[in-house]
């Protein structure tokens, strides 16, 4: 540390490969703190000067999509989850999922609809988004509601994730409430 301090260094980053896990304890005893972990390494950091630490924090958001798949007849694709917070509630909701690393929001919305329901769809636009905090591993969450146009409505439900998938038929005479906070559809 003395040498780095003399060189005017401010922050030190150690990318510790998983094979060297035995070095974590002595590194932490030197004053390093955990920054983040990936499957093959642990990143540790140390702020040298006696000033406020300005090292950037780890990624703070998870990005997800909700797919509003609407056909020319005004029919909407909805699903019931097999697990998670909506399991057993009877709630029909929009297909949702997490955007993968390096994946664009439009591509993620198309992929999630295909994975969950077997439906090929075309991305049209982002309709809305919402932000929540302290949601998943204490991270903030950004959810983008995307409108997609289906190329067909031949549903091939993904049994591992979904209890059911269907088209919500004609909306005339029904009140539809779309709760962006949870991507839930309720009909009355």
N, C-alpha and C positions, 0 to 999 in steps of 0.2 A: 504494500500500500504506500509505503514511504516513497518508493521510486515513482509510482504513478502520480502521487501528490506533487513531487518535485517537477515532474514533466507537465504539470498543469492539467492533468486528466481530471475529468469530473465524474464520469460514469464508467463503470466496468460491467461488462456483460460476459457471463460464462455460459456457454452452450454445452451442457454436460450430457454426453451420450448415455443411453440407458445402461450400457455395459459398465459404466463407471459409477454406478449408484452408490458405491461404498464411499465416495468422496463427498457426498452431500453433507454429512454431519460436520467434517472439519471446515468445509467452505462456509456453512451457516455460522459456525463458531467464530469465523473471521468477520462476521457482520453482514454477509450477503443475505438477501431475502429471495424468496420464490417470486418469479415474475409470471411464468406460465409453463405449461407442459404440453408436449405433443407425444404421439405414440413412441417415438424413438429418442426423445431427449427431454431434459429439464432445463429451463432457462433461469439462471440466478443473476441478480443484479446487486450492485453496491454503489451508493452515492458518496463520493469522497469529500467534497468541501463541506464546511460548516455553514451551508446555505440551504434554503429549501430545495428539496429533491425535485428536479424537473424531468426525470426520466419518464418517457411516455408509459401510460398504463397499458395493461394487456387489452385485447379486444373487449369492448364493452357491450356489444349488441349481438343478438342472434336475429337473423332475418328469415321471415317466413312468408308464405303466400296463402291466400284463400282464393279459390277459383270459382268465379261466378260464370257458369257455363249456361248460356241462354241461346235457345234456337229461334228460328224465325216465327214459330208459333207461340212464343212467350213462355215456353216450358223451360224449367230450370233443373239442373242436375243437383241432387242432394244425396247425402250419405249418412249412415248411422255407424258410429265407431264401435269396434269390438272391444277396445280397451281404452284406457285414459279417463279423463274427467267426465266424459259424456256416456261412458259404458252403462248400459241398462237404464238410461234416463228417458229413452224414447225420442230424444232430440234428433231431428234431421238437420244437418248442417252442410255447409259448402265443403268440398274437398279441400284439405289444407296440407301443408308440409313445410319443411325447412329447405331453404336455398342452400345448395352445396357450395363448398369452397371453390371459387373461380367460376361459378355458374351465374348466369344472368337471371333476373327476375322473370322475364318472359319465358325463357327456356325452362325454368323451374316450374312455372305454372302448367306448361304443356306436359312436362314429365310427370308431375304429381297426378294430373287427371288421367293420363295414360296408365300409370302404375296402379292407381286405386280402382279405376273403373274400366280400363281397356279402351276408352274413347279417345280417338284422335281429334285434336282440336287445334284451332288457330288462335294465337294471341291477338287481341284487339287493342286493349288499353288498360292502364291502371285506373281503377275507379276511385279508390280511396286508400288511405293508410292510417294506421294508428300506432302509437308508441306506448309501451307500458314499461314499468321498472320493477326490478327485483322479481322477475318472473321465473327464470330457468337458470339454475346455478348462480343466483344473485345477479344475473345479467339483465340488461334492458332488452326489450323485444320490439322489433319493427315488423309489422304485418302489413303486407300489400295485398289489397283485394283487386284481383285482375279479372277483366271480362274476357271470356274466350267464346269463340263460335265453334260448335261441334261440327265435325265432318259427317258424323252419324250419331245415333243414340243407341247403338248396339252395346249394351252394358255387359262387361265381363268383370264382375266384382272380384277384388283381391280379398280372398277369404282370410288371410292372416291378419289384416287390419280392419276390415269392414264386416259389420253384421248385415248390412243391406245397402243397396244403392238403387236409386230410381229417379225417374223424371217426375217432377212436380208439375202436374198437368194444369191446364187452363187456370189462370189466376183470377178470372172474372168472378166477382162476388166474394172473394176472400181478401182478408187483410193480411198482407205479408209484412213482417217486421224483420229486417236484417240488422242484427246486432253486430256491428263491426268489431266490438271488443272480443267477441267469441266466435264470430262467423256462424251464428246460429240462426236458423230460419224457424219461425213459428207461424202457424196458420190458425186463423180463427174463422 
